[in-house]
Each structure stands twice: as C-alpha cells, then as structure tokens.
Amino acid sequence: MSTPITTVYPARRIITMNPMQPHATHVAVRSGRVLAVGTLADMQAWGAFTLDERFAGKVLMPGLVEGHCHLKEGSMWDWTYLGWFDRRDPDGKVWSGLRSMDEVVARLREVAAQMAADGIPDTEPLIAWGFDPIYFGGERMTVAHVDRASATRPVVIGHANGHLMNVNSAMLRIAGITRDNEVEGVVKFAAGEMAGEPTGELQEPAAMFLVLRRIGNAGLLAPMTEAGVRSFARLACMQGVTTATDLVNKLSDEDCGVLESATRDEGFGVRILPAFQAFHGTHGAAQGAEHVRALVPRSTDRLRYGLVKMMLDGSIQGFSARLRWPGHFNGAPNGIWVTAPAQYEADFETYHRAGLTIHTHTNGDEASEVAIDAIERVLARAPRPDHRHTLQHGQMIDAPLFRRMASLGLSANLFANHIWYWGDQHYEMTMGPDRANRLDACGSALAAGVPLAIHSDAPVTPLGPLFTAWCAVNRITPKGRLLGGSERITVPQALHAITLGAAWTLKLDGEIGSIECGKRADFCVLEDDPLEMDPMALKDARVWGTVLTGRVFEAQKN
C-alpha cells in the first residue's frame, strides 16, 4: 500500500485563524487535509514531502465562507442587468450602472428591439434584474414606464432585493392581475384616473407568484442550470470563496440532480450547502423536514444537505420589512409577513424537532423580535443543545435583542453590505439617523457574545467576502457618512466572521474556517496581506485563487 503524497506549501504569511497558532510560514497537505502548520522544520518531522513553491510570495488564509448567498449569482447574467452600481459578470465584463428611470427604460427598450430583430416572438418574455427605485428619489416604477420599453412583449423586472418585481401591461394580462386581485402585495394606484388598477409592482412571494406561475424562469427560484452553477463556481474562485450556501432552494429532484452533477466534477472548486425553501412551498413542514432528512445521506464533500431556510418579513429598502415603532422614517406603512408569525412558530418547531439547522430571514426589528420570541418558546418545549439556529440579515437587531439571542444560543449572520449599498437610503428614508447608525450592528453582536457571520446575499449584492469585511470594518456609505462608528469591528474580527464565524453557523467549524491539523485543506490565496493593509483598502485585496480540499484553483483573470 503506497504512502499518501504530502505536499508542503511555503507562503509569505499564513493567517491560520487559529488563535492558538495565529501565523505560520508553511502548511503541509495530505489526502486533502491539513497535516501540519508551522515552520519548515515542523513539516520535515512528518517525513518525505513534495515542496510546492507556487504560493511562496503569497498570503494564505482559510478558504472564505459565504454563509448567505444564492447560486443564481452565476446565472442572473442570462438576463438584463438594471442595477444602480457598476457590476462585473462571471466572464469579467463590467456592466455600467443606470442612474435614472429613463436610463433603465432605455436599456429595456434596446434589449426589446434586439429581441425583435433576432426574430424572438413577442410571447417570449424580457427578463431583467437588479433594479431598485429607492435610488431615484422615491419615484416608483409603474406600467407607464415599462410599457415604453414594450407594450406587447411581457417584461418582468426583478428588484435588487429579490422581494419585489415590476411588470408591464402585457405581463399583467398574461398573469390575470386586475383591479379585482386581493393578493397581498399587488400594489394599486391610489388616485387619479388609474385609481384601483394594478401599478405593475408586486411585493413578496405571494404577489410575485402570480407572474412566476406563468413564466417560471425568473428570480432566485427559477430552474437551476448546471451552466449557472458552474458560473457561480468561477465567481467564487475569483473572490476566494471555498464554501457557499444556496440559501433558498426547492431541492426538487431536478435541482438536486443539477447540484449533484456539477459538484461530482473534481474540477468544481466550491463546496455548496443548499437550504430547503420552507416558505410558500408545496410541502408542509412535516413533509419538508422528512424530505431534507432523506437527502442528508447523499451529502458529499462538495455538496452538503441539511439546512432549512425560513422567512418572516421582506425588504427594508423595498418597504416590505416589519419594523417596530416608530416604523419607517418616511412614514411608509409597515411591511408584509411573508410567513404569519403563528405559522412560523409551528413550522420552526417541526424542523427543529427533526434535528435540522434553521436559518431565518428577518430584516426589520419587529420580525427579529417575533423570531426570537417564537424560538424561545420552541426551545422551552423542545430543548436541543448546540442547535446553531441563525437569524439572517438581522439588520435592525439592537443590543437587548442580541443579549436575548446569546442566551438562546442563536447566531447572527448580518448583511453588512447594506452599509454601503443602502446605508444612505436607510439614514435618509427608511430608518432615520438613530437606527441607521446601528444598522448591521456587528459590534453589539460581538459585545453580547453572539456568534457572528457577515454576508453578501449575492446576487442582491455582489459575492465578495473581503468587500463585506471592509463594510463591517469601516461602515462608510457612498456619500461619505460614517454610520455608527462604535459598531465598527477590527480587521481580525471581520476575517473571523467570513471564515470561522460563518463556518460556525453552518456547523462546519470542525472541518473548515481555520488552517490547522485535521481540517480540510481549504485556502484563500491572496497577493496582499489583509492584516498589513490600510483597513480602508481591505476590499481591494487581490485574490489569486483558492485551494479546496487540497485541489488548487487559479482564478480567472479579467
């Protein structure tokens, strides 16, 4: 029987994220795992090895862990991008942001004209994504805008937050959406000659389903494709990510088939954890829990089943989140319960008793409080040590709520990217100064002893944990505001949040998140040292590539 090959990688610096041995110069890898960390002499103690010097001038840290994203980050680019910010696609092309409603309509009109020139029939919808009207001074898109792009071809526009969409008159007709619809979230004109008619804006899943049941291929729950999953893997490598969630998935036979086919390939460079969609699904909670439990034995190194995703409210900047008093700063009415609180508690208990790990979407503080209240009652009825249930986003959680979370063993995965992408809008429109200054309160979470991760929610914002860390460290907005300086965390704390912190929420901290003996050989390979850079430059740290379970992946160069 042959002895397994040992490969030793020297590096300019190895940031281990292991507090007992924070730095090293060499790491030995055998059979896809870390054999030794330390000096060259430490490596030699294990016997013969192959010295691979490709990382000798680079910095190694644990593979980055994205604890809240969606694989659609890879395939959204099949559709038309309408976002405010410039954005890079999986092939490295930069799409310019659109800075007015007229620019949005112009891009739609251009795409509609090209579809017609290509002979694509009017029955084929034009699908776009990334739009957010909050940047346009509060002006809301209506059918009047979208019909300027096409009055005959159905047009479907997903908002950046994933919680809203806009459609044109043609799509309203196809979906059967009229003034008589009573589904919550179908927005209607309040005054004028169109009073009572649908505006074309649809908020949250129940309203959007009226469209999706007709076209079925738009948004985060569009059918998964292997090409899209592979595009996501390329993006992950470019950002140093070796483990990522797909934090809402129907886990149908088709979805699982795509995931299992892609991740079976040894050349697939990222570990995926898909979370079962436990809201607005076809299964009741009992059937859903059994479905997920039956999938767990099919897990592999690169594909891990067992997570459940629940939702309570919507989007703060979409004004569909649930806020406590004093409500939205601009006076907008309170948001939507995506899952009724009583139903949430009942379903949560079912998944909890099944031994599954539950991640709950709560944006507004009312939703976070309702989740904490419900989980407290469930845990009193059904105690379970080390459950690792996590509140996702949790953007308005305050110190008292964090203290309650700590007492219940709850983790937080905060949406730190909001500080940059919507921080000014939260300050001026949705929350007002006081609450915006504790937006995504990483400092308060750590002070309360809550295990902390931070995330991008890609494709809501671009995948990139080092950018997310930059947001949490600096808390700067595009207008130059410092949002809550006391909530800033240090660079080491932020790096922990995108490695061991995120791994903890996924119950993988025993396998990944730090570079130490016995763990999987997952590395993020950097050209720059994040601990030596100016913290304001952290987002610009250059990623060379990744190592996943000992296999080296060089990032595609733009």
N, C-alpha and C positions, 0 to 999 in steps of 0.2 A: 504494500500500500504506500503510495507516494506521499511525501510530506507536503502539506499545503504551502503555496508560494507566499512569502512575506514581502511586501513592498514597503519601503521606507521613503517618506516624503519630507525633505527638509524645506523649511519656509523662512522667510524673513521674520515672521512672527506668527505664532499660533495662539489665537484667542480662544481658550477652551470653553468658557462659560461654566467651568467647574471651579467654584470658589476655593476648593482645597488645593487646586493647582491651576491658577488662572492663566499662565502663559507657558509656552514651550517653544522649542525650535524644530522638533522632529515628531512625526507621528508614523507608527507602523500599522499597516493594514493587512489582515489575513482573513480570507473567506468572507470578505465583505464587511468585516467588523474591525473596530479599533483594537489592536493588540497592545500597543504601548504608546505613551505620550511622554515626552521629556527631551532629553539630550541624545546625541548620537550614541553615547555610552549606554544609555538605557536601552536603546534599540539593539545594540550588539549583545546584550545579555540574553536575548531570545534566539541567538544563533544566526545562521546564514540568512541573508536577505538581498533583495534587489534594490539598489538605490536609484530612485527616480527624482531627478532634479528639476523637473519642469516647473515646480512651484517655488524654487529656491529664492526668487526675488519677490515673491508674492506673500499675501497675508491670508491665512486660513482661519475661518471661524465655522461654527456649526452651520449646516445647511439651514437656511431661513425657513420658518414655518408660517404659512399664511392660514390663520385659523378661521377666516371668514372671507371666502370668495366664491366665485361660480365659474365653472368651466366654460360658460358662454363667453367669457373674456376672449376665448380663442376664435369663436365663430360669429360674434356680433358683426365682424367686419364683412360678412357676406351682405350686410345691409348698409344703408346710407347713414353716415355719422353726422349728427346735427348739434354737437356739443359746443359750449362756450370756450373751452380751453383747447389749445392745440393738443393733438394726441397721436401717438405712434402705434401703428398696427403691427401684427406679428412678423411682417416682412420688412419692418424698419421704415416704412413710409410714414411721413408726418402729415396728418390731416389738419388743416387750419381750422381754428375755432370760428364760430359765427357770432357776431356781436350785435345783431339786431334781428327783429322778426322778419324784416324784408330780406335779409341775407339767408335766413332759414328757408323762406318761401322760394327764393331764387334757386337755392341748391336743389330743393324738391322739384321745382319746375324743370331744371336742367336734367335731372335723373328721369323724370317722367317723359320728357322729349326723347331722351336717348332710348328708353324702353320702347317707345313707339317707333323710332327709326329702326330699331333692331327687330321689329315685327312681333314684339311680345304683345299678346292680346290684352285688351282692356280688362279682361277678367282676372289677370294676374296682378296681385296687389303690389304696391310700392311700400316697402317696409323700411323705416328709419328708426334711429335710436340716439340716446344721449342728450335729448332736448331738455331744457329747463327754463321756464319762463321767469323764474324769480330774478334772473339777471337783467331782465328787460323792464325794470321799474314796476313790476306788479302787473303788467299787461298780460292777460290770459289769451292763449290761442283759442280760436273758435273755428267752426266750419267755414266762416268767411275767409279766413287766412288759408286754410288747407285747400279749399276749392279753387283758389288761384293757381295752385300747382296742377291740379287735375280735378275736374268735376265729374269725370266718367270712370277713371281707374280708381279702385279703392286704395286709400292711403292710410297707413297705420304708423303712428309715431310714438315710440316708447320714450318715456321721460328718463332722465339720467338715474333717478332714484329707484326705478323699477316698479313703482307703486301706481303710476298714472300713465295714461296714454291719451293721445288726441287722434281723431279720425275725421275724414271728410264726409260729405253728404252721401256719396256713393256707398261708403262703408256702413254708415248708419242704416241705409236702406237694406243692404245685404244682411246686416245683423238684426234687423227688425226693431231697431231702437227708435221709439217715438215719444211724444209727449206723455203717452199713457204708461210708460215704463215706471215701475215703482221700486226697482232695484236700487239699494243704497249705493251712492257713488256715481250715478248718472247725473251729471251736472246739467242744469237747465237755465236758460236765460231768465233773469229776474224781472226785466222790464222791457218796454219797447214793443215794436210790432212782432218780435220773436218770443215774447214772454211765454214761458212754459214749454218751449221747444228745446230739445237737447242741443247743447253748445258744441258737442263733439268731444268734450273732456270726460274721461272715465276714470274714476278713482277707486283703486284697490281691486282685489281679485274678483269679487262677485260681479262688479260692473264690467271689468275687462274681459271676463269670461264670455260675455255676450258676443264679443268680437272673436275671441280666440277659438270658440267652438266652431266658427265658420271658416277661419283660415288656418288655425292650428300651428303656424310656423313662425310666430313672433314672440319675443320676450324670453325671459330666463327659463321658461318651461317649454320652449319649442323643442321638437325632437332633437335628441343628441346625435351628432355625427362623429365618426372616427376622425375625419379630417379636422373638425373643430377641436377635438380633444388633443390631437397632435399639435395643432397651432398653439393651444394653451401650454403644452409642454415646452415649446420653443420659447414662449414668453417667460415662463417660469425660470428657465435656464438663464435667460438674459438678466433676470432680477435676482439670481442667487437662491431661488426657492427650490427646495427638495421635497417638501411635504406641503400639500394644499388640500383644502376642503372643497367640496361642491355642495354648498350649504343649503341647497333645496333641490331635491331630485325625486321624481315619482318612483324611481327604482323599478320601473316596469321591466318585463323580460327583455324588451328591446334596448332599454337604457343599460341594463346590466350587461347585455351582450356586447354593446359598444365599448363599455368600460373594460370588460374582461379581455376583449380582443386587443385593445390598444395597450393595456398595461402588461399583457403577456409578452410583448416585444421587449427583448433585453435592451434595445436601443431607446426605450421610452424612459425619459430622465426625471420623472417626478412621481412621488407617492401620492395617491388620491384617496381622500376619505369622503365618500358621498353621504349626505344626510337625507333621510327619508322625509318627504313632504307630509307633515302631519296636520295640515290645514287645507280645507277646501279640496280634500282628496276623495277618491272613490271608496276608500276603505274606512271603516270605523276604527277607533283606536285599538280595540282588541285584535282585529284582523291586521291592522297596520303593525302592531307590536310583534305578532306572530310572523308576519312577512319578513321583518327586519331580522328577527332572531334566526329564521331559517336561512338567511343569506350569510350570516356571520361565518359559518364553516367554510364558505367559498373564498374567504379573505386570503390574500397573498401578501408578500412584502410590499408590492406596489399598489395594492388595492385593499382597503380596509373598510368593511361594512360595520354598522353598529350604532351610528349616530342618528338622532332624530331632531328635526327642526320644527319648532312651533312658532306661531306669530300671534301677537296681541294687537298691535296698532300699526299705523302706517308711517309716513314720512313727515319729518318736521318741516322741511322746506316745501313739501307738497301740501302742507296744512291738513294732512290726514293723520298725524300723530295725536295721541291723547295726552294733554297737558293738565297738570294741576293748576289751581288758582295761582296767579291771575290770568292764566290762559295765554293765547297768542298776543304778542306785543302790539300787532296791528289790528287787533280786535276780531280777527277771523274766528268763526265758530270752531268749537273743539272737533277733533278728528273722528276717525272711524275705528270701531272694534273689529279687526279682521277676524278674530275669534271672540265670541262672547265670553266674558270672564268666568261664568259658571261652567261653560263647556271646556274652557281652557283647564280649569282645575280638575275636572273629571278626566279629561284625556291625559293630562300630565300624570295623574296618579296611575293610570293604566300603563303608560310607558315606563314610569318609574318602577312600578312593581315588577315589570318584565325584566328589570336589570339593565335597561338601556340608558345611555347618556343623552340628556336633552339639552338642546341649545335653543333659547327663546329670544325671538326678536322683540325688543322693547326700545322704542326711540324716546317717546315722551316720558316725563317723570310719573304721570299717573299710571301709565302702562307698567313701568318698572315697579311701582309700589303694589299694584294689583298682582303682578307676578310673584313678588316677594311674599305678599300675604298668602297667596294660594300655596306656594311651595312650603311655607312654614306650616300650614295646616296639613299638607300631604305628609311632610316629614314627621309630624307628631303622630299621625295614624300609621305610617309605614317607615320607621327609621331605617336608614341604609348608610353605613359608613362609606366615606370616600366616593360619593356619587359623582362628583365633578360636574354637576349641572351648571350651566353657564348662561348669564344674561348677555346677549349680543347687542351691540351698538350702545345701549345704556347711556345715551349722550347727556341726559339731564339728571342722572343719579347724583344726589348730594351726599354729604358726609354721614348724616344719620342713616340713610338707606345703605350706604356702604358698610356701616357698622353692623346693621342687621344681616347683610349678606355674609359678612365674615362669620357671624355667629351660627349661620345655617350651612356653612361650608360651600357657599356659592362662589363661582369665579366670575370675572368680568372680562369681556373682550370688547374694548372701547373703539369706536370709529374715529380715531384721531385724525384721519384725513379731512374730516369735516372742518377742522380748524382752518385749513387753507381753502378748501373748495367752497365752503358756505359760511365761514366764520363771520365775514362782514354782513351777510344777509341775516344771520342769526342775531347779530348785535343790533341791526337797524330795523328788522321786520318781524322776525318770528319769536324771539325770546326777550329782546331788550338787553341792556348792558349787564345787569346783575347776573342773570342766568347764563348769558353768553360767556361771561368771564369764568364760569366753571363748566363750560362745555367740555365733554370728554375728560373728566376730572381724574387724570391718571395719578396726580399727586395725592389726592384724597383717597383713592382706592388703595394705594400702597400704604398710606398712613393708617388706614383701617385694617390692614392685614389681609386684603382681598387678593387672591392670585390674579395677576394682570396679564392680559394679552392685548395687542392692538392690531388693527386690520385695515384693509382697503375696500372690502366688499366689491372687488372687481367683478363685473365691468362698471359698477356705479362710479368708482374712481379707478385709475389705472393700478394694476398689480405692481407692487414695489415696496417691500417691507422697509428698506432703508429710507425711502421717502416718508413712510408712515412714522418711522422712528424720528426723523427730522421734525415732523409736525409736533410730536409729543414733547420733544426736547425744547423747541423754540417757540411754539404757539404763536406764530406770526401769520397774519392774513395778507391777502393781496394788496390791501390798502395800507399796509404797514402797521396795523394795530397789534399790540401785544395783548392777547386775550388771556387774562388771568395768570400773571407771572408766577404766582405761588403754586399753580398747578403744573408747572414745568417739571420734568424729571430729567435725570442725568443721562448722558450717553450710555454708560454701562447698564442703567436700569432699562433704557429703551431697547438695547440689544438683547437683554434678558427677555423682554416682552415679546420679541419676534423670534425667539428661539425656545428656551426652556419654558417661558410663560405660556406661549401658545401650545407647546407640546403637552403641558400640564392639562389644559382644557380638553385635549383630545385623548387623554390617558395614555400618552406615548412617551412621557418623560423618562421612563425606564429604558427606552430604546434610542431616542433622538434628543436633540436640543442642546447637547454638550459633547465635547470631544473627550472621551475617557474610556478606559479599558472596558470592553464588553459591549459598548454601544455600536450601533450601525455606523459605518464609515460614510457619513453624510457631511459634506463640507460645502461652504460657500467660499469661492476663490476670488479674492479681491486684489486689485492693483494698488489700492490705497488702504491705509490703516485707519479705521474709524475712530480709534482711541487717541490718535495723534492729530487728526484733522480739527480745524475750527468747527465747532458744532453747527455753525450756520452753513457749512459746506457738506454736512453729512449726506444729504440727498444726492450729492454729485459723486459719491464714492463709486469707482469704476469696478464693475463685475466682470471677471474673466470667464467664469463658468461655474460649474458645480461638480461635485462627486456624490453619487447616490449609491449607497451600499457597495462602495469600492469601485464603481464604474465612473470613468471621467467623461464629462460632457463639456465641451467648449462652446460658449455662447456664440450665436450667430452675430457676426459683426455687421453693423449698419453701413 
